[in-house]
Amino acid sequence: MADSDYQDERDKTGRVVMRRALPLLLAALLIGALGALVYTASNASDDHQRALAEQQSSFEVIALARGFEARTARAEVTLARYVISLDPDTGRLFQDQWRGAASQLKTLAYATRGSGWQRGNVAALQYAFTERGKTLSEIGLRTTYDQKMAALARFHQAGKSQDLRRITALLDLVITAENARLRERSLAVTLAGDRNASFGKTSQLVGLALLVCILFAAWFANMAYRERRHARRQAEFEGERADRLEDAVRARTAELSEAYEQVKRESTERLAAEDNLRQMQKMDAVGQLTGGIAHDFNNMLAVVVGGLELAKRKLHLKPEEAVRHLDNAMDGANRASALTRRLLAFARSEPLLPSAVDPDTLLSGMADLIDRTIGDQITVGFAQEAQGWRIFVDQHQMENAILNLCVNARDAMEGRGRLMLATGQVRLKVGEIGECAAGDYIALSVTDDGCGMTPEVLARVFEPFFTTKPVGKGTGLGLSQIFGFVRQSEGEIRIESEPGKGSSVHIYLPRSIEAVAGDAAEAIAFARAPVEQPPTRILVVEDDPRVLNQTMAALSELGHLPIACDHPAKAEKLLAHNGDIGLIISDVLMPEMTGPEMVKALPARFRHLPVLFVTGYAGDTNDSADFEGHAVLRKPYTLAALGQALAVTLSESRHPGTAAAAE
């Protein structure tokens, strides 16, 4: 009995081992067969793909050779047209086509770099092409210098030259060799395809065997029941693993989000750095003006000081002459004010809105600024032919662009020469100049007789940070900024230049039919005679004692009752002790506290008082939000302008519905 039980236990154990080992054995055999099949199929597929790639390479080499031959032929036909017509545009077209043929040849050389049987042919073809290019360049050069008959004779000789026949023969040799190679590669593709078909049939047989194995393995499915508990434990483990993986994904997502924010901050900082660089370039131009500005100011101050001194001497003896000398002094002061205002407007970095601008008036207004910028050794000429046509641009950016072009011209002429600025009317067709639409345009040209530019430099002048100036002398952003400004204004810019013959920059801007709005801010009510107002007690807040005394005297002359305040912190106390104050006049930039900050800090019981801000900085008037709608008067001002400003401000305080529009 014991022997029988022992035998049964052994049989049972053997069946269990058999059930467990048989699937493993079948799986091992199947995996081995599949691995061998996949490896063989992969090799066959690789051979097929390699044969196809080599076949494609042959097709590409033949196409490149044909394309090179066609481009060379087109270039020579274009050169023939250029020799006959002497048209510079045709000559430039020949140069572009010949460079295109050279690029095609480089591509052919690159495509055959791994083909030893073609390398010598392509190298010989490159040499023949170079020699042919020298011959054709000589013909083009003769044509450029009006040697038409010599160019025609040379072109006729070139048509029979050995270079042309050699290029044709080498191309035929390259194509013939590649066709022979193509036939070999096509045969290889066919053989590789046959092998793939054979492996496909084998795969079908293996698939059938796999199906049989799957059916046989189903017989062992009852063993899966015993493995369910283990499977559940494994599933729980996998669930925990998935949770851990999800946590890792969340952590990685947070890291990526932080990295994105970092990139965003760096992008913002880069944009800010670019803006600062552009502003630094503008301030560099302002620095270049310093010498000329100082010279002009000395002249103007000489007129003011001399006029005042002569008026003082003639005041009692000859009052008429004293008045004339005072008028001269006032004229000199007004010129100094206009020059300072233009310099500040040029130096500010705030963006301005476009408006209708008369280009002739714009150039006339910039004449002094341009003279001071480029120096006395350069003769400046103007040819203003816009004849009333206007352009819709940002006036200050337009002035910056013109001044930048003048500075570039000055550097090209090395401080000596002739600079010509011209405007004119142009009617363009569609596509005649770049992407300009058909219509009326203003052409603004800046021409110098400097060193000029080579074609290589001319092709890159609009690239950001490209400059031919020494290190520290230029940022390379000037022309690229002008290009962007002109494109934003729906215009085009073209440059014509040759070494030793100077340069001409032509800006084409569409004609605007809108009314001129650029000077609207200047045509304010302050130009009119002062409106009579009853005497008003006025608080004057000004930190400069000289300006404070002058303002007090001017207000007294106008019949008002001024109260001096030499620091903005004292304004509240003076308002509290003088309840009859009807107006506040305040400077904008003062120590410790600005004028707008002082007004905002006043108690609510004083906020109803009208305020007139006075500033000498052009950029202040752009911060309209800080002024909260209060009027702004710009220094220096005349007595009439001050009176009119007071009248407008006091009138608006009595009629709150009207808007303050003062400068």
C-alpha positions as CSV (number, residue, x, y, z in Angstrom):
1,M,0.0,0.0,0.0
2,A,2.8,2.3,0.9
3,D,4.6,1.6,-2.4
4,S,1.4,2.3,-4.4
5,D,0.9,5.7,-2.7
6,Y,4.5,6.5,-3.2
7,Q,4.2,5.7,-6.9
8,D,1.0,7.8,-7.3
9,E,2.7,10.7,-5.6
10,R,5.6,10.4,-8.0
11,D,3.3,10.2,-11.1
12,K,1.4,13.3,-9.8
13,T,4.6,15.2,-9.3
14,G,5.8,14.2,-12.8
15,R,2.5,15.4,-14.4
16,V,2.8,18.7,-12.6
17,V,6.4,19.2,-13.7
18,M,5.4,18.2,-17.2
19,R,2.5,20.6,-17.3
20,R,4.8,23.4,-16.2
21,A,7.8,22.5,-18.3
22,L,6.0,21.8,-21.6
23,P,4.7,25.4,-22.1
24,L,8.1,26.7,-21.3
25,L,9.7,24.4,-23.8
26,L,7.1,25.3,-26.5
27,A,7.6,29.0,-25.7
28,A,11.4,28.7,-26.0
29,L,11.1,26.9,-29.4
30,L,8.6,29.5,-30.6
31,I,10.7,32.4,-29.4
32,G,13.8,31.0,-31.0
33,A,12.0,30.5,-34.3
34,L,10.5,33.9,-34.2
35,G,13.8,35.5,-33.3
36,A,15.6,33.8,-36.2
37,L,12.8,34.8,-38.6
38,V,12.8,38.4,-37.4
39,Y,16.5,38.6,-37.6
40,T,16.6,37.3,-41.2
41,A,13.6,39.4,-42.2
42,S,15.3,42.5,-40.7
43,N,18.5,41.8,-42.7
44,A,16.5,41.4,-45.9
45,S,14.6,44.6,-45.2
46,D,17.8,46.4,-44.5
47,D,19.3,45.2,-47.8
48,H,16.1,46.2,-49.6
49,Q,16.1,49.7,-48.0
50,R,19.8,50.1,-48.7
51,A,19.3,49.2,-52.4
52,L,16.4,51.6,-52.6
53,A,18.5,54.4,-51.0
54,E,21.3,53.8,-53.5
55,Q,18.9,53.7,-56.3
56,Q,17.4,57.0,-55.1
57,S,20.9,58.5,-54.8
58,S,21.5,57.6,-58.4
59,F,18.3,59.3,-59.5
60,E,19.3,62.3,-57.4
61,V,22.8,62.6,-59.0
62,I,21.3,62.3,-62.5
63,A,18.7,65.0,-61.7
64,L,21.4,67.3,-60.2
65,A,23.6,66.8,-63.3
66,R,20.6,67.6,-65.6
67,G,19.7,70.6,-63.4
68,F,23.2,71.9,-63.4
69,E,23.4,71.6,-67.2
70,A,20.1,73.5,-67.5
71,R,21.1,76.3,-65.1
72,T,24.4,76.8,-66.9
73,A,22.6,77.0,-70.2
74,R,20.1,79.5,-68.8
75,A,22.9,81.6,-67.3
76,E,24.8,81.8,-70.6
77,V,21.6,82.8,-72.5
78,T,21.0,85.5,-69.9
79,L,24.6,86.7,-70.4
80,A,24.0,86.9,-74.1
81,R,20.9,89.1,-73.5
82,Y,23.0,91.3,-71.2
83,V,25.8,91.7,-73.8
84,I,23.2,92.7,-76.4
85,S,20.9,94.9,-74.2
86,L,23.4,96.3,-71.7
87,D,20.6,96.2,-69.1
88,P,22.1,96.2,-65.5
89,D,19.1,94.1,-64.2
90,T,19.9,91.4,-66.8
91,G,23.5,91.5,-65.7
92,R,22.5,91.0,-62.1
93,L,20.1,88.2,-63.2
94,F,23.1,86.5,-64.9
95,Q,25.1,86.7,-61.7
96,D,22.3,85.2,-59.7
97,Q,21.8,82.3,-62.2
98,W,25.5,81.6,-62.4
99,R,25.7,81.5,-58.6
100,G,22.7,79.2,-58.6
101,A,24.6,76.9,-61.1
102,A,27.6,77.0,-58.7
103,S,25.3,76.0,-55.8
104,Q,23.8,73.2,-57.9
105,L,27.4,71.9,-58.6
106,K,28.3,72.0,-54.9
107,T,25.1,70.0,-54.2
108,L,26.2,67.5,-56.9
109,A,29.7,67.2,-55.4
110,Y,28.1,66.6,-51.9
111,A,25.8,64.0,-53.3
112,T,28.7,62.1,-54.9
113,R,31.1,62.4,-52.0
114,G,30.8,58.7,-51.2
115,S,31.1,57.5,-54.8
116,G,34.7,56.9,-55.7
117,W,34.0,56.3,-59.4
118,Q,32.3,59.8,-59.6
119,R,34.6,61.9,-57.5
120,G,37.2,62.5,-60.2
121,N,34.6,63.3,-62.8
122,V,32.9,65.9,-60.5
123,A,36.3,67.4,-59.5
124,A,37.1,67.9,-63.2
125,L,33.7,69.3,-63.8
126,Q,34.2,71.8,-60.9
127,Y,37.5,72.9,-62.4
128,A,36.0,73.3,-65.9
129,F,33.1,75.2,-64.4
130,T,35.4,77.6,-62.6
131,E,37.4,78.3,-65.8
132,R,34.2,78.8,-67.7
133,G,33.0,81.2,-64.9
134,K,36.2,83.3,-65.3
135,T,35.6,83.6,-69.1
136,L,32.0,84.6,-68.7
137,S,32.8,87.0,-65.8
138,E,35.3,88.7,-68.1
139,I,32.6,89.1,-70.8
140,G,30.2,90.6,-68.2
141,L,32.9,93.0,-66.9
142,R,33.5,94.2,-70.5
143,T,29.8,94.7,-71.0
144,T,29.5,96.6,-67.7
145,Y,32.2,99.1,-68.9
146,D,30.4,99.6,-72.2
147,Q,32.8,97.5,-74.3
148,K,30.0,95.9,-76.2
149,M,31.8,94.9,-79.4
150,A,34.7,93.4,-77.4
151,A,32.2,91.5,-75.2
152,L,30.3,90.2,-78.2
153,A,33.5,89.0,-79.8
154,R,34.6,87.4,-76.6
155,F,31.2,85.7,-76.1
156,H,31.4,84.3,-79.7
157,Q,34.8,82.8,-78.9
158,A,33.6,81.5,-75.6
159,G,30.8,79.6,-77.4
160,K,33.4,77.5,-79.2
161,S,35.8,77.2,-76.3
162,Q,37.2,73.9,-75.0
163,D,35.7,74.7,-71.6
164,L,32.1,74.3,-72.8
165,R,32.8,71.1,-74.7
166,R,34.7,69.7,-71.7
167,I,31.8,70.6,-69.3
168,T,29.3,68.8,-71.7
169,A,31.6,65.8,-72.0
170,L,32.1,65.5,-68.2
171,L,28.3,65.8,-67.6
172,D,27.7,63.0,-70.1
173,L,30.4,60.9,-68.4
174,V,28.8,61.5,-65.0
175,I,25.3,60.7,-66.2
176,T,26.5,57.6,-68.2
177,A,28.4,56.2,-65.1
178,E,25.4,56.9,-62.8
179,N,23.0,55.1,-65.3
180,A,25.3,52.0,-65.3
181,R,25.3,52.1,-61.5
182,L,21.5,52.6,-61.5
183,R,21.0,49.4,-63.5
184,E,23.1,47.5,-60.9
185,R,21.1,49.0,-58.0
186,S,17.8,48.3,-59.7
187,L,18.8,44.6,-60.0
188,A,19.7,44.7,-56.3
189,V,16.3,46.2,-55.4
190,T,14.6,43.4,-57.4
191,L,16.6,40.7,-55.6
192,A,15.9,42.2,-52.2
193,G,12.2,42.3,-53.1
194,D,12.2,38.6,-54.0
195,R,13.9,37.8,-50.6
196,N,11.2,39.8,-48.8
197,A,8.5,37.9,-50.6
198,S,10.1,34.6,-49.6
199,F,10.3,35.7,-46.0
200,G,6.6,36.7,-46.2
201,K,5.6,33.1,-47.1
202,T,7.8,31.8,-44.4
203,S,6.1,34.1,-41.9
204,Q,2.7,32.7,-43.0
205,L,3.9,29.2,-42.2
206,V,5.3,30.3,-38.8
207,G,2.0,32.1,-38.1
208,L,0.1,28.8,-38.7
209,A,2.5,27.0,-36.4
210,L,1.9,29.7,-33.8
211,L,-1.8,29.2,-34.1
212,V,-1.4,25.5,-33.4
213,C,0.8,26.2,-30.4
214,I,-1.8,28.6,-29.1
215,L,-4.5,26.0,-29.4
216,F,-2.3,23.4,-27.7
217,A,-1.5,25.9,-24.9
218,A,-5.1,26.4,-24.2
219,W,-5.1,22.9,-22.8
220,F,-2.9,24.2,-20.0
221,A,-5.2,27.1,-19.1
222,N,-6.5,25.2,-16.1
223,M,-3.2,26.0,-14.4
224,A,-4.0,29.7,-14.5
225,Y,-6.6,29.3,-11.8
226,R,-3.9,28.4,-9.3
227,E,-2.0,31.4,-10.3
228,R,-4.8,33.9,-9.7
229,R,-3.8,34.7,-6.1
230,H,-0.4,35.4,-7.3
231,A,-1.7,37.5,-10.1
232,R,-3.9,39.6,-7.7
233,R,-0.8,40.3,-5.6
234,Q,1.1,41.2,-8.7
235,A,-1.8,43.5,-9.7
236,E,-1.7,45.3,-6.4
237,F,2.0,45.7,-6.7
238,E,1.6,47.1,-10.2
239,G,-1.1,49.5,-8.9
240,E,1.3,50.8,-6.3
241,R,4.0,51.1,-9.0
242,A,1.5,53.1,-11.1
243,D,0.8,55.4,-8.2
244,R,4.5,56.0,-7.8
245,L,4.9,56.6,-11.5
246,E,2.0,59.1,-11.4
247,D,3.6,61.0,-8.6
248,A,6.9,61.1,-10.5
249,V,5.0,62.4,-13.6
250,R,3.4,65.2,-11.5
251,A,6.8,66.1,-10.0
252,R,8.3,66.2,-13.5
253,T,5.4,68.3,-14.8
254,A,6.0,70.8,-12.0
255,E,9.7,70.9,-13.0
256,L,8.8,71.5,-16.6
257,S,6.4,74.2,-15.6
258,E,9.1,75.9,-13.6
259,A,11.5,75.6,-16.5
260,Y,8.9,77.1,-18.8
261,E,8.5,80.1,-16.5
262,Q,12.2,80.4,-16.4
263,V,12.4,80.5,-20.2
264,K,9.6,83.0,-20.2
265,R,11.4,85.2,-17.8
266,E,14.6,84.9,-19.8
267,S,12.7,85.8,-23.0
268,T,11.2,88.9,-21.3
269,E,14.7,89.9,-20.0
270,R,16.1,89.4,-23.5
271,L,13.4,91.6,-25.0
272,A,14.1,94.2,-22.4
273,A,17.8,94.0,-23.2
274,E,17.1,94.6,-26.9
275,D,15.0,97.6,-26.1
276,N,17.8,99.0,-23.9
277,L,20.3,98.3,-26.7
278,R,18.1,100.3,-29.1
279,Q,17.8,103.1,-26.6
280,M,21.6,103.1,-26.0
281,Q,22.1,103.4,-29.8
282,K,19.8,106.4,-29.8
283,M,21.5,107.9,-26.9
284,D,24.9,107.3,-28.7
285,A,23.5,109.4,-31.5
286,V,22.5,112.1,-29.0
287,G,26.1,112.0,-27.7
288,Q,27.4,112.6,-31.1
289,L,25.3,115.7,-31.2
290,T,26.8,117.2,-28.1
291,G,29.6,119.1,-29.8
292,G,27.3,120.7,-32.3
293,I,24.6,121.4,-29.7
294,A,27.2,123.1,-27.4
295,H,28.3,125.2,-30.4
296,D,24.7,126.3,-31.2
297,F,24.0,127.0,-27.6
298,N,27.0,129.2,-27.3
299,N,25.9,131.1,-30.3
300,M,22.3,131.5,-29.0
301,L,23.5,132.5,-25.5
302,A,25.8,135.1,-27.1
303,V,22.7,136.5,-28.9
304,V,20.7,136.5,-25.6
305,V,23.5,137.9,-23.4
306,G,24.7,140.5,-25.9
307,G,21.1,141.6,-26.6
308,L,20.3,142.0,-23.0
309,E,23.5,143.9,-22.3
310,L,23.0,146.3,-25.3
311,A,19.3,146.8,-24.2
312,K,20.4,147.7,-20.7
313,R,22.8,150.4,-22.1
314,K,20.2,151.8,-24.6
315,L,17.2,151.6,-22.3
316,H,17.3,155.3,-21.3
317,L,19.1,156.8,-24.3
318,K,17.5,155.0,-27.2
319,P,14.4,153.0,-26.2
320,E,13.8,151.9,-29.8
321,E,17.2,150.2,-30.1
322,A,16.7,148.7,-26.6
323,V,13.5,147.1,-27.8
324,R,15.2,145.8,-30.9
325,H,18.0,144.2,-28.8
326,L,15.4,142.6,-26.5
327,D,13.7,141.2,-29.5
328,N,17.0,139.7,-30.7
329,A,17.6,138.2,-27.3
330,M,14.1,136.7,-27.2
331,D,14.6,135.2,-30.7
332,G,17.9,133.6,-29.5
333,A,16.1,132.2,-26.4
334,N,13.3,130.7,-28.6
335,R,15.8,129.1,-30.9
336,A,17.6,127.5,-27.9
337,S,14.2,126.3,-26.6
338,A,13.3,124.7,-30.0
339,L,16.7,123.0,-30.2
340,T,16.4,121.6,-26.7
341,R,12.9,120.3,-27.3
342,R,13.9,118.6,-30.5
343,L,16.9,116.9,-28.8
344,L,14.7,115.6,-25.9
345,A,12.0,114.4,-28.4
346,F,14.7,112.4,-30.2
347,A,16.2,110.9,-27.1
348,R,12.9,109.7,-25.5
349,S,12.1,106.0,-25.8
350,E,8.3,106.1,-25.6
351,P,6.4,104.8,-28.7
352,L,4.4,107.4,-30.6
353,L,1.3,107.1,-32.8
354,P,1.7,107.6,-36.5
355,S,0.2,110.7,-38.2
356,A,0.1,112.4,-41.6
357,V,3.5,114.1,-42.1
358,D,4.7,116.4,-44.9
359,P,8.2,114.9,-45.8
360,D,9.4,118.3,-47.2
361,T,8.5,120.0,-44.0
362,L,10.1,117.2,-42.0
363,L,13.4,117.5,-43.8
364,S,13.4,121.3,-43.5
365,G,12.8,121.0,-39.7
366,M,15.7,118.6,-39.4
367,A,18.2,120.6,-41.4
368,D,19.9,122.1,-38.3
369,L,19.9,118.8,-36.5
370,I,21.5,117.1,-39.4
371,D,24.2,119.8,-39.8
372,R,25.1,119.5,-36.1
373,T,25.3,115.7,-36.4
374,I,27.5,115.2,-39.5
375,G,29.8,118.2,-39.0
376,D,30.9,121.2,-41.0
377,Q,33.1,119.2,-43.5
378,I,30.1,117.6,-45.2
379,T,28.0,119.7,-47.6
380,V,24.3,118.9,-47.3
381,G,21.9,119.4,-50.1
382,F,18.1,119.1,-50.3
383,A,15.8,118.4,-53.2
384,Q,12.3,118.6,-51.9
385,E,9.8,117.4,-54.6
386,A,7.0,115.9,-52.5
387,Q,4.8,118.9,-53.5
388,G,2.3,118.5,-50.7
389,W,2.0,114.7,-50.7
390,R,2.1,113.3,-47.2
391,I,3.0,110.0,-45.5
392,F,1.4,108.3,-42.6
393,V,4.3,107.5,-40.2
394,D,5.5,107.9,-36.7
395,Q,7.2,111.3,-37.1
396,H,9.9,110.7,-34.4
397,Q,10.8,107.3,-35.7
398,M,11.0,108.8,-39.2
399,E,13.3,111.5,-37.9
400,N,15.4,108.8,-36.2
401,A,15.6,106.8,-39.4
402,I,16.7,109.8,-41.5
403,L,19.3,110.8,-38.9
404,N,20.6,107.3,-38.7
405,L,21.1,107.2,-42.5
406,C,22.9,110.5,-42.3
407,V,25.3,109.2,-39.6
408,N,26.0,106.1,-41.7
409,A,26.7,108.3,-44.7
410,R,29.0,110.5,-42.6
411,D,31.0,107.4,-41.5
412,A,31.2,106.2,-45.1
413,M,32.5,109.5,-46.3
414,E,35.0,109.7,-43.3
415,G,33.7,113.1,-42.4
416,R,34.2,114.8,-45.8
417,G,32.0,114.8,-48.9
418,R,28.5,115.7,-50.1
419,L,25.3,114.4,-48.7
420,M,22.0,114.7,-50.7
421,L,18.5,114.3,-49.2
422,A,15.7,114.2,-51.7
423,T,11.9,113.6,-51.8
424,G,9.8,112.9,-54.8
425,Q,6.5,111.5,-56.0
426,V,6.4,108.0,-57.4
427,R,3.6,105.9,-58.9
428,L,4.4,102.2,-58.5
429,K,2.9,99.1,-60.2
430,V,2.2,95.9,-58.3
431,G,5.5,94.2,-57.4
432,E,7.6,96.9,-59.0
433,I,9.4,97.6,-55.7
434,G,9.4,94.6,-53.3
435,E,5.9,93.9,-51.9
436,C,4.6,97.4,-52.5
437,A,1.0,97.5,-53.7
438,A,0.1,99.6,-56.7
439,G,-0.4,103.3,-56.0
440,D,1.1,106.6,-55.1
441,Y,4.3,106.7,-53.0
442,I,6.8,109.2,-51.6
443,A,10.4,108.3,-52.4
444,L,12.8,109.6,-49.8
445,S,16.5,109.2,-50.8
446,V,19.7,109.7,-48.9
447,T,22.8,109.7,-51.2
448,D,26.5,110.1,-50.3
449,D,29.7,110.0,-52.3
450,G,31.5,107.8,-49.8
451,C,33.4,104.5,-50.1
452,G,30.3,102.4,-51.1
453,M,29.7,98.8,-50.4
454,T,30.6,95.5,-52.0
455,P,27.8,93.1,-53.1
456,E,28.7,90.8,-50.2
457,V,28.2,93.6,-47.7
458,L,25.1,95.0,-49.5
459,A,23.5,91.5,-49.3
460,R,23.7,91.6,-45.5
461,V,23.2,95.2,-44.5
462,F,19.7,94.5,-43.0
463,E,20.8,91.6,-40.8
464,P,20.6,92.4,-37.1
465,F,24.0,93.0,-35.4
466,F,25.8,93.0,-38.8
467,T,28.2,95.9,-39.0
468,T,31.4,96.8,-40.9
469,K,32.4,99.4,-38.3
470,P,35.2,98.7,-35.7
471,V,34.3,97.2,-32.4
472,G,32.6,99.7,-30.2
473,K,31.7,102.0,-33.1
474,G,28.4,100.4,-34.1
475,T,25.8,97.9,-32.8
476,G,24.6,96.7,-36.2
477,L,21.0,97.4,-35.4
478,G,20.6,100.8,-37.2
479,L,19.6,99.6,-40.7
480,S,17.7,96.5,-39.3
481,Q,15.6,98.9,-37.2
482,I,15.0,101.2,-40.2
483,F,14.0,98.1,-42.3
484,G,11.5,97.0,-39.6
485,F,10.1,100.6,-39.3
486,V,9.6,100.9,-43.0
487,R,7.9,97.5,-43.3
488,Q,5.6,98.4,-40.4
489,S,4.7,101.6,-42.3
490,E,3.8,99.4,-45.4
491,G,6.8,100.7,-47.4
492,E,10.0,99.3,-48.9
493,I,13.6,100.2,-48.6
494,R,16.3,99.7,-51.4
495,I,20.0,100.4,-51.3
496,E,22.2,101.0,-54.4
497,S,25.9,101.0,-53.9
498,E,29.2,100.2,-55.6
499,P,32.7,100.3,-54.1
500,G,34.2,103.8,-54.6
501,K,31.0,105.3,-56.0
502,G,29.0,106.0,-52.8
503,S,25.6,104.7,-51.7
504,S,22.0,105.7,-52.2
505,V,19.2,104.6,-49.8
506,H,15.7,104.9,-51.2
507,I,12.7,104.6,-48.8
508,Y,9.3,104.2,-50.5
509,L,6.3,105.1,-48.3
510,P,2.6,105.1,-49.4
511,R,1.0,108.4,-49.9
512,S,-1.5,109.4,-47.1
513,I,-4.6,111.5,-47.9
514,E,-5.3,112.2,-44.2
515,A,-5.0,115.7,-42.8
516,V,-1.7,116.7,-41.2
517,A,-1.9,115.8,-37.5
518,G,1.7,115.9,-36.4
519,D,1.6,119.5,-35.2
520,A,-1.8,119.3,-33.6
521,A,-0.3,119.3,-30.1
522,E,1.6,122.5,-30.9
523,A,-1.6,124.3,-32.2
524,I,-3.1,124.8,-28.8
525,A,-4.9,127.5,-27.2
526,F,-1.7,129.0,-25.7
527,A,-0.9,130.6,-29.0
528,R,-3.9,132.9,-28.6
529,A,-3.8,136.1,-26.6
530,P,-4.4,135.6,-22.8
531,V,-8.0,135.7,-21.7
532,E,-8.7,138.3,-19.1
533,Q,-9.3,136.6,-15.7
534,P,-10.0,138.1,-12.3
535,P,-7.0,138.1,-9.8
536,T,-6.5,134.7,-8.3
537,R,-4.4,133.6,-5.4
538,I,-2.0,130.9,-6.8
539,L,0.2,128.4,-5.0
540,V,3.5,128.1,-6.9
541,V,5.4,124.8,-6.1
542,E,9.0,124.9,-7.5
543,D,12.3,123.7,-6.1
544,D,14.6,125.9,-8.2
545,P,14.7,129.4,-6.6
546,R,15.4,131.2,-9.8
547,V,12.5,129.6,-11.6
548,L,10.3,130.2,-8.6
549,N,11.2,134.0,-8.5
550,Q,10.6,134.3,-12.3
551,T,7.3,132.5,-12.1
552,M,6.2,134.7,-9.1
553,A,7.1,137.8,-11.1
554,A,5.3,136.6,-14.2
555,L,2.1,135.8,-12.2
556,S,2.3,139.2,-10.5
557,E,2.7,140.9,-13.9
558,L,-0.5,139.1,-15.1
559,G,-2.4,140.5,-12.1
560,H,-2.5,137.4,-9.9
561,L,-1.5,136.9,-6.3
562,P,1.2,134.1,-6.1
563,I,2.3,132.3,-2.9
564,A,5.8,130.7,-3.1
565,C,6.4,127.0,-2.1
566,D,10.0,125.8,-2.5
567,H,9.3,122.2,-1.5
568,P,6.4,119.9,-2.4
569,A,6.2,118.7,1.3
570,K,5.2,122.3,2.3
571,A,2.2,122.5,-0.1
572,E,-0.4,121.0,2.3
573,K,0.5,123.4,5.1
574,L,0.4,126.5,2.9
575,L,-3.0,125.4,1.5
576,A,-4.4,124.9,5.0
577,H,-3.3,128.5,6.0
578,N,-4.5,130.1,2.8
579,G,-8.0,129.1,2.2
580,D,-8.5,131.5,-0.7
581,I,-6.0,129.7,-3.0
582,G,-7.8,129.0,-6.3
583,L,-5.0,127.3,-8.4
584,I,-1.9,125.2,-7.9
585,I,1.1,125.6,-10.3
586,S,3.6,122.8,-9.8
587,D,6.9,121.6,-11.4
588,V,6.9,117.9,-12.3
589,L,10.4,116.7,-11.4
590,M,11.4,117.7,-7.9
591,P,13.5,116.2,-5.1
592,E,11.9,113.5,-2.9
593,M,8.5,113.9,-4.5
594,T,7.2,114.7,-8.0
595,G,4.5,117.1,-8.8
596,P,1.8,114.4,-9.6
597,E,2.8,112.5,-6.4
598,M,2.3,115.7,-4.4
599,V,-1.2,116.3,-5.9
600,K,-2.2,112.7,-5.2
601,A,-1.0,113.0,-1.6
602,L,-3.1,116.1,-0.8
603,P,-6.1,115.6,1.5
604,A,-9.5,115.2,-0.1
605,R,-10.6,118.8,0.8
606,F,-8.0,120.2,-1.6
607,R,-8.5,117.8,-4.5
608,H,-11.1,120.1,-6.1
609,L,-8.4,122.8,-6.8
610,P,-7.3,123.1,-10.5
611,V,-3.7,122.2,-11.1
612,L,-1.3,123.4,-13.9
613,F,1.8,121.3,-14.2
614,V,5.0,122.9,-15.7
615,T,7.8,120.7,-17.1
616,G,10.9,121.1,-19.1
617,Y,11.3,117.4,-20.1
618,A,9.7,116.3,-23.3
619,G,9.0,112.8,-22.0
620,D,6.9,113.9,-19.1
621,T,4.0,114.9,-21.2
622,N,3.6,111.3,-22.4
623,D,2.7,110.0,-18.9
624,S,-0.8,111.4,-19.2
625,A,-2.1,108.9,-16.6
626,D,0.1,110.5,-13.9
627,F,-1.3,113.9,-14.6
628,E,-4.9,112.7,-14.1
629,G,-6.3,115.0,-16.8
630,H,-4.6,118.2,-15.4
631,A,-3.2,120.7,-17.9
632,V,0.6,120.7,-18.7
633,L,2.6,123.7,-19.7
634,R,6.1,123.1,-21.2
635,K,9.2,125.1,-20.3
636,P,10.4,127.6,-21.5
637,Y,7.2,129.5,-22.0
638,T,6.3,133.1,-22.8
639,L,4.2,135.4,-20.6
640,A,1.4,135.1,-23.2
641,A,1.5,131.3,-23.0
642,L,1.4,131.4,-19.2
643,G,-1.5,133.7,-19.2
644,Q,-3.4,131.6,-21.7
645,A,-2.7,128.4,-19.7
646,L,-4.0,130.1,-16.6
647,A,-7.1,131.2,-18.4
648,V,-7.8,127.7,-19.9
649,T,-7.2,126.0,-16.5
650,L,-9.3,128.3,-14.5
651,S,-12.1,128.2,-17.1
652,E,-12.1,124.4,-17.1
653,S,-12.3,124.4,-13.3
654,R,-15.6,126.4,-13.7
655,H,-16.8,124.0,-16.5
656,P,-15.7,120.5,-15.5
657,G,-17.2,119.0,-18.7
658,T,-14.4,120.3,-20.9
659,A,-11.1,118.4,-21.3
660,A,-7.7,119.8,-20.5
661,A,-5.5,119.9,-23.6
662,A,-2.5,122.0,-22.8
663,E,1.2,121.6,-23.4
